[in-house]
Amino acid sequence: MKVDFDSKITDLRGEALRGEDGSDVTLASVSCTALLASYPDEQNLVPDAKVRRFRLAQQAIAGGEQDVKAEDVVELKNVLGKAYGPLVVGRAFDIIEPDGVTPLKAVQSEARLRRPGRADIRVDPAP
């Protein structure tokens, strides 16, 4: 899915939030902060997961509109939720999924269909 990391994070009145240096806060900046942070509940996070977050942060800091895999969007939303309060999380989620597309639901639906010991069964979602 396409994500525009240059999008500005705005306050409740639509004014761009400013960082400590006076620059506009963007989805790229909050994404990188969230992706590169360490969290108390993740002290045993495997190195591969850390590298995955690092690579996603590199993609975010490049800015502009980027193709991001659904599972990376889920990871990004997860860490944004840990790192920030409701305003930044809400604005970031609106940028990430402007049409209400929820990659988590798509990933969860696919996972439900692939249960151990069962054959792959594909079910078309109801309209």
Summary of the structure (lengths in Angstrom):
residues: 127
radius of gyration: 16.4
end to end distance: 21.2
largest distance: 55.6
contacts: 309
relative contact order: 0.17
helix: 50%
strand: 9%
